């Protein structure tokens, strides 16, 4: 299933009109930063760094061949299988540590 604005579209990635797009598929885990000035709120110069308000997610993608390479505006991309498994094993509010 493809999501737009966090809503299911009712279409599969294979039915999407522009399949080359990096689509949000399968599940969305919407992240919320915990470090003020780094990923929560604004930085010292007033720029928004807030993960939640910037719509940063862990989500599935239709571009499995690009996994492991930069291919988003901050999101963590997983295979559909992996994000479905992570979603089923997670709870709202669970802390997530993302390391490079």
C-alpha positions in Angstrom: 0.0 0.0 0.0 1.2 3.5 -0.8 0.7 6.3 1.7 0.4 10.0 0.9 0.2 12.5 3.8 0.1 9.6 6.2 -3.1 8.2 4.6 -3.4 4.9 2.7 -4.2 5.6 -1.0 -5.7 2.2 -1.7 -3.0 1.7 -4.4 0.0 -0.6 -4.5 3.4 0.7 -5.6 3.0 -1.3 -8.8 -0.2 0.7 -9.6 1.4 4.1 -8.9 1.5 6.5 -11.9 5.2 7.4 -11.5 6.9 4.2 -10.2 10.3 5.9 -10.2 9.2 8.0 -7.1 10.5 7.0 -3.7 7.1 6.0 -2.3 6.1 5.5 1.3 4.9 2.0 1.5 3.7 -0.7 3.9 3.9 1.0 7.3 4.9 4.4 8.8 6.6 4.7 12.1 6.6 8.5 12.7 9.6 9.6 14.8 9.6 12.2 17.5 13.0 13.7 18.5 14.1 13.7 22.2 17.1 16.1 22.0 16.1 19.8 22.2 18.1 21.8 19.7 19.2 18.7 17.8 16.1 16.8 16.7 13.4 18.5 18.9 12.2 22.1 18.5 14.6 24.6 17.0 18.3 25.0 17.0 20.2 27.9 18.6 19.6 30.0 15.5 15.8 29.4 15.4 15.8 26.8 12.6 13.3 24.0 13.0 15.1 20.8 13.6 12.1 19.0 15.0 11.9 15.4 13.7 8.1 15.1 14.1 7.1 18.4 12.5 9.5 17.6 9.6 7.6 14.4 9.0 10.6 12.1 9.5 9.6 8.4 9.5 10.8 4.9 9.3 8.9 3.4 6.4 8.9 1.0 3.5 9.9 1.9 0.0 9.3 0.7 -3.5 13.0 1.4 -4.3 14.5 -1.7 -2.7 17.5 -1.5 -5.0 18.5 1.8 -3.3 18.4 0.6 0.3 21.6 1.4 2.2 22.2 4.6 0.1 20.9 8.1 0.8 17.5 8.3 -0.9 15.2 10.5 1.2 14.9 13.8 3.0 15.7 12.3 6.4 13.6 9.2 6.6 14.9 5.7 7.4 13.9 3.4 4.6 13.5 -0.3 5.0 12.2 -3.2 2.8 8.5 -3.7 3.1 9.1 -7.0 4.9 11.4 -5.4 7.5 9.2 -2.4 8.2 6.1 -4.6 8.6 8.0 -6.8 11.1 9.4 -3.8 13.0 5.9 -2.2 13.1 4.4 -5.4 14.5 7.1 -5.6 17.2 6.9 -1.9 18.2 4.7 0.2 20.5 3.8 3.9 20.5 6.3 5.7 22.6 9.1 3.1 22.4 12.5 4.8 22.3 14.4 4.4 19.1 18.2 4.9 18.7 19.3 5.5 15.1 23.1 5.3 14.6 25.1 5.6 11.4 
